[in-house]
Amino acid sequence: MADNIVDVTITGSDADSLAEFTKRLVADRLAACGNIISGVRSIYRWGNEIQDQAEALVVLHTRESLVPAIIDRADAEHADDTPQVIAVPTVGVHPGYRQWVLDETAV
């Protein structure tokens, strides 16, 4: 059965900590790669207060079937009590890139 490719976004306090987290996910074949974006500004309600924080964001490219394992890793390794982990289905993927993601991730 073919596995769907998804993008998983995760925010973190800074790009360096997200880079280390992403390296571990790639090493363990939970993601084929991650693109880290610095300078994200997150505004949200937490603990009944409005928060306004500088953060970074990683976009992981992976299999849909690996999302639960990524969530488990974020729960275990992320600094936040409730890390933002969102999987978004891809509408279209270059066939060669799709194959590369499948080849580089665990089944």
PyRosetta script that sets phi, psi and omega in degrees:
from pyrosetta import init, pose_from_sequence

init()
pose = pose_from_sequence("MADNIVDVTITGSDADSLAEFTKRLVADRLAACGNIISGVRSIYRWGNEIQDQAEALVVLHTRESLVPAIIDRADAEHADDTPQVIAVPTVGVHPGYRQWVLDETAV")
pose.set_psi(1, 133.5)
pose.set_omega(1, -179.8)
pose.set_phi(2, -72.0)
pose.set_psi(2, 144.3)
pose.set_omega(2, 179.2)
pose.set_phi(3, -101.3)
pose.set_psi(3, 137.9)
pose.set_omega(3, 177.0)
pose.set_phi(4, -76.3)
pose.set_psi(4, 147.2)
pose.set_omega(4, 175.6)
pose.set_phi(5, -95.0)
pose.set_psi(5, 135.9)
pose.set_omega(5, 177.9)
pose.set_phi(6, -130.6)
pose.set_psi(6, 158.8)
pose.set_omega(6, 168.4)
pose.set_phi(7, -104.0)
pose.set_psi(7, 132.1)
pose.set_omega(7, 179.2)
pose.set_phi(8, -115.0)
pose.set_psi(8, 123.3)
pose.set_omega(8, 177.3)
pose.set_phi(9, -102.6)
pose.set_psi(9, 138.8)
pose.set_omega(9, 177.6)
pose.set_phi(10, -139.0)
pose.set_psi(10, 130.8)
pose.set_omega(10, 174.5)
pose.set_phi(11, -96.2)
pose.set_psi(11, 157.9)
pose.set_omega(11, 177.4)
pose.set_phi(12, -153.7)
pose.set_psi(12, 169.5)
pose.set_omega(12, -175.3)
pose.set_phi(13, -66.4)
pose.set_psi(13, -29.1)
pose.set_omega(13, -179.6)
pose.set_phi(14, -158.0)
pose.set_psi(14, 161.2)
pose.set_omega(14, -176.4)
pose.set_phi(15, -65.0)
pose.set_psi(15, -36.1)
pose.set_omega(15, -177.5)
pose.set_phi(16, -65.1)
pose.set_psi(16, -44.0)
pose.set_omega(16, 179.5)
pose.set_phi(17, -68.2)
pose.set_psi(17, -36.6)
pose.set_omega(17, 176.0)
pose.set_phi(18, -66.5)
pose.set_psi(18, -35.2)
pose.set_omega(18, 178.5)
pose.set_phi(19, -63.8)
pose.set_psi(19, -43.1)
pose.set_omega(19, 179.2)
pose.set_phi(20, -64.9)
pose.set_psi(20, -42.3)
pose.set_omega(20, 177.5)
pose.set_phi(21, -61.4)
pose.set_psi(21, -45.6)
pose.set_omega(21, -179.3)
pose.set_phi(22, -63.8)
pose.set_psi(22, -40.9)
pose.set_omega(22, 178.0)
pose.set_phi(23, -59.3)
pose.set_psi(23, -39.8)
pose.set_omega(23, 178.8)
pose.set_phi(24, -67.1)
pose.set_psi(24, -39.7)
pose.set_omega(24, 178.6)
pose.set_phi(25, -65.2)
pose.set_psi(25, -41.3)
pose.set_omega(25, 178.9)
pose.set_phi(26, -67.7)
pose.set_psi(26, -42.3)
pose.set_omega(26, 179.2)
pose.set_phi(27, -60.3)
pose.set_psi(27, -36.2)
pose.set_omega(27, -179.2)
pose.set_phi(28, -90.0)
pose.set_psi(28, 8.6)
pose.set_omega(28, 175.6)
pose.set_phi(29, 62.5)
pose.set_psi(29, 28.2)
pose.set_omega(29, 174.4)
pose.set_phi(30, -86.7)
pose.set_psi(30, -18.9)
pose.set_omega(30, 175.9)
pose.set_phi(31, -144.1)
pose.set_psi(31, 147.1)
pose.set_omega(31, 176.9)
pose.set_phi(32, -78.0)
pose.set_psi(32, -36.4)
pose.set_omega(32, 177.8)
pose.set_phi(33, -164.7)
pose.set_psi(33, 170.1)
pose.set_omega(33, 175.5)
pose.set_phi(34, -141.8)
pose.set_psi(34, 135.2)
pose.set_omega(34, 176.6)
pose.set_phi(35, -104.6)
pose.set_psi(35, 120.0)
pose.set_omega(35, -175.7)
pose.set_phi(36, -102.1)
pose.set_psi(36, 130.3)
pose.set_omega(36, -179.8)
pose.set_phi(37, -114.7)
pose.set_psi(37, 117.4)
pose.set_omega(37, 177.0)
pose.set_phi(38, -86.5)
pose.set_psi(38, 164.7)
pose.set_omega(38, 172.6)
pose.set_phi(39, 76.8)
pose.set_psi(39, 26.1)
pose.set_omega(39, 176.1)
pose.set_phi(40, -81.4)
pose.set_psi(40, 136.8)
pose.set_omega(40, 176.0)
pose.set_phi(41, -111.3)
pose.set_psi(41, 119.6)
pose.set_omega(41, -177.5)
pose.set_phi(42, -108.9)
pose.set_psi(42, 128.3)
pose.set_omega(42, 176.9)
pose.set_phi(43, -121.6)
pose.set_psi(43, 123.0)
pose.set_omega(43, -174.6)
pose.set_phi(44, -158.3)
pose.set_psi(44, 163.9)
pose.set_omega(44, 175.7)
pose.set_phi(45, -95.4)
pose.set_psi(45, 130.7)
pose.set_omega(45, 176.2)
pose.set_phi(46, -148.5)
pose.set_psi(46, 130.4)
pose.set_omega(46, 179.6)
pose.set_phi(47, 61.2)
pose.set_psi(47, 35.7)
pose.set_omega(47, 178.0)
pose.set_phi(48, 67.8)
pose.set_psi(48, 16.5)
pose.set_omega(48, 177.4)
pose.set_phi(49, -130.0)
pose.set_psi(49, 150.1)
pose.set_omega(49, 175.0)
pose.set_phi(50, -82.0)
pose.set_psi(50, 125.2)
pose.set_omega(50, 178.7)
pose.set_phi(51, -103.1)
pose.set_psi(51, 146.5)
pose.set_omega(51, 177.1)
pose.set_phi(52, -139.0)
pose.set_psi(52, 101.7)
pose.set_omega(52, -170.0)
pose.set_phi(53, -130.1)
pose.set_psi(53, 144.8)
pose.set_omega(53, 169.6)
pose.set_phi(54, -80.0)
pose.set_psi(54, 133.6)
pose.set_omega(54, -179.6)
pose.set_phi(55, -142.7)
pose.set_psi(55, -179.5)
pose.set_omega(55, 169.8)
pose.set_phi(56, -125.1)
pose.set_psi(56, 164.8)
pose.set_omega(56, -177.3)
pose.set_phi(57, -135.6)
pose.set_psi(57, 136.1)
pose.set_omega(57, 172.6)
pose.set_phi(58, -114.8)
pose.set_psi(58, 138.9)
pose.set_omega(58, 173.3)
pose.set_phi(59, -111.7)
pose.set_psi(59, 111.1)
pose.set_omega(59, -180.0)
pose.set_phi(60, -93.4)
pose.set_psi(60, 143.1)
pose.set_omega(60, 175.0)
pose.set_phi(61, -110.4)
pose.set_psi(61, 120.0)
pose.set_omega(61, -171.2)
pose.set_phi(62, -156.6)
pose.set_psi(62, -176.5)
pose.set_omega(62, 175.2)
pose.set_phi(63, -87.2)
pose.set_psi(63, 145.4)
pose.set_omega(63, 176.7)
pose.set_phi(64, -58.3)
pose.set_psi(64, -36.5)
pose.set_omega(64, -177.2)
pose.set_phi(65, -66.7)
pose.set_psi(65, -16.4)
pose.set_omega(65, -178.8)
pose.set_phi(66, -93.6)
pose.set_psi(66, -5.2)
pose.set_omega(66, -178.2)
pose.set_phi(67, -58.2)
pose.set_psi(67, -44.8)
pose.set_omega(67, 178.2)
pose.set_phi(68, -58.0)
pose.set_psi(68, -38.0)
pose.set_omega(68, 178.6)
pose.set_phi(69, -68.1)
pose.set_psi(69, -35.7)
pose.set_omega(69, 177.6)
pose.set_phi(70, -67.6)
pose.set_psi(70, -40.8)
pose.set_omega(70, 176.8)
pose.set_phi(71, -61.9)
pose.set_psi(71, -44.0)
pose.set_omega(71, 177.7)
pose.set_phi(72, -59.0)
pose.set_psi(72, -44.0)
pose.set_omega(72, 179.5)
pose.set_phi(73, -64.9)
pose.set_psi(73, -40.5)
pose.set_omega(73, 177.7)
pose.set_phi(74, -63.4)
pose.set_psi(74, -41.7)
pose.set_omega(74, 177.5)
pose.set_phi(75, -60.6)
pose.set_psi(75, -37.9)
pose.set_omega(75, -176.9)
pose.set_phi(76, -80.9)
pose.set_psi(76, -33.9)
pose.set_omega(76, -168.6)
pose.set_phi(77, -114.5)
pose.set_psi(77, -16.6)
pose.set_omega(77, -175.6)
pose.set_phi(78, -78.7)
pose.set_psi(78, 146.9)
pose.set_omega(78, -179.1)
pose.set_phi(79, -70.6)
pose.set_psi(79, -27.4)
pose.set_omega(79, -178.7)
pose.set_phi(80, -79.4)
pose.set_psi(80, 145.9)
pose.set_omega(80, 176.3)
pose.set_phi(81, -64.0)
pose.set_psi(81, -37.9)
pose.set_omega(81, 179.3)
pose.set_phi(82, -128.9)
pose.set_psi(82, 84.5)
pose.set_omega(82, -177.2)
pose.set_phi(83, -68.4)
pose.set_psi(83, 145.0)
pose.set_omega(83, 175.8)
pose.set_phi(84, -77.0)
pose.set_psi(84, 109.8)
pose.set_omega(84, 176.1)
pose.set_phi(85, -130.4)
pose.set_psi(85, 113.8)
pose.set_omega(85, -177.0)
pose.set_phi(86, -129.7)
pose.set_psi(86, 124.2)
pose.set_omega(86, 176.5)
pose.set_phi(87, -98.8)
pose.set_psi(87, 130.2)
pose.set_omega(87, -178.4)
pose.set_phi(88, -121.3)
pose.set_psi(88, 126.1)
pose.set_omega(88, 178.9)
pose.set_phi(89, -67.6)
pose.set_psi(89, 147.6)
pose.set_omega(89, 175.8)
pose.set_phi(90, -91.2)
pose.set_psi(90, 143.0)
pose.set_omega(90, -179.3)
pose.set_phi(91, -86.2)
pose.set_psi(91, -40.2)
pose.set_omega(91, 179.3)
pose.set_phi(92, -147.0)
pose.set_psi(92, 139.3)
pose.set_omega(92, -179.3)
pose.set_phi(93, -135.3)
pose.set_psi(93, 135.6)
pose.set_omega(93, 174.9)
pose.set_phi(94, -55.6)
pose.set_psi(94, 131.8)
pose.set_omega(94, -175.8)
pose.set_phi(95, -55.8)
pose.set_psi(95, -40.2)
pose.set_omega(95, 179.1)
pose.set_phi(96, -67.7)
pose.set_psi(96, -39.8)
pose.set_omega(96, 178.4)
pose.set_phi(97, -67.3)
pose.set_psi(97, -42.1)
pose.set_omega(97, 177.7)
pose.set_phi(98, -57.2)
pose.set_psi(98, -45.7)
pose.set_omega(98, 179.9)
pose.set_phi(99, -63.0)
pose.set_psi(99, -39.7)
pose.set_omega(99, 178.9)
pose.set_phi(100, -61.9)
pose.set_psi(100, -44.5)
pose.set_omega(100, 178.2)
pose.set_phi(101, -61.1)
pose.set_psi(101, -43.9)
pose.set_omega(101, 178.1)
pose.set_phi(102, -63.4)
pose.set_psi(102, -41.3)
pose.set_omega(102, -179.4)
pose.set_phi(103, -66.8)
pose.set_psi(103, -30.7)
pose.set_omega(103, -174.7)
pose.set_phi(104, -93.1)
pose.set_psi(104, -1.0)
pose.set_omega(104, -180.0)
pose.set_phi(105, -119.0)
pose.set_psi(105, 155.5)
pose.set_omega(105, -178.0)
pose.set_phi(106, -74.6)
pose.set_psi(106, 156.3)
pose.set_omega(106, 175.8)
pose.set_phi(107, -102.9)
pose.dump_pdb("model.pdb")
